[in-house]
Amino acid sequence: MDLRRPIKYIIGKDKITRTATLRVPIKDGSITVNSIKILPIIQIGRTNKESKRIVFDPVKVEHTDPIFCEFDNVTGAIAKLNSFAEMIYKELKNVIKLYLEIFELNEILIRNSKCKKLSSYDFEKDLTFGKSKNVFSCIFKTEKEFHTTFKLTKEQINYFTKLLDGYVIDRDCFTHGSLLFVYPDFKPILKAKPPNSEEYYIDLCRKTFDNNLANYNYIESMLRAMNEYLRKKKGNYYEI
């Protein structure tokens, strides 16, 4: 199965880049969020000399309002994806909470080597998104009841955990990455550096956003189903 991940924007190792911010002055004096025209730019050249020869022209940008509309559209789309990720984070915590109300934590921590690593987590505090993902993945991979109930094959189990892992990484990129527009074509890209990874660029094209939304829909539907299953199980569990 294809893992729907962001499309990378490749800048060759022989390329030189420099960044700047174009600020177009407000003429009428009335300041609103929409009236402020600020555009982060990245310039790409083959050599230092070539890069220095290319000069940003704010005058050209000033009269190109669609560029600033695109800036608003892209930042809005990123903000929406981050809001969806927060919903996944909340759902993850709900599933873990329900599961730990039914099963003993110590029993979970000895299931395999990866589960043992979770013993360093402080479960009395609110776990981060990444740690919540790790706890859930341990539960999801080792809980055979889930596999039977939802008729999951080994391939589907591995696919889902990899997809969730990638989704959390992508959320970090969208949250902490730097939005840039390639000069002079003004193509939007995201400069990202996930933890323990090299810096790279993401192509903020329609497919990248569609992929992330598809991941959200799939992950959310699976977590919601598990949440409902555990709620029912919890009721039966306490009736025994």
Secondary structure, 3 states (H helix, E strand, C coil): CCCCCCCECCCCCCCEEEEEEEEECCCCCCCCCCCCEEEEEEEEECCHHHHHHCCCCHHHHHCCHHHHHHHHHHHHHHHHHHHHHHHHHHHHHHHHHHHHHHCCHHHHCCCCHHHHHHHHCCCCCCCCHHHHHHHHHHHHHHCHHHHHHCCCCHHHHHHHHHHHHHHHHHHHHHHHCEEEEEECCCEEEEEECCCCCCCEEEECCHHHHHHHHHHHHHHHHHHHHHHHHHHHHHHHHHHC
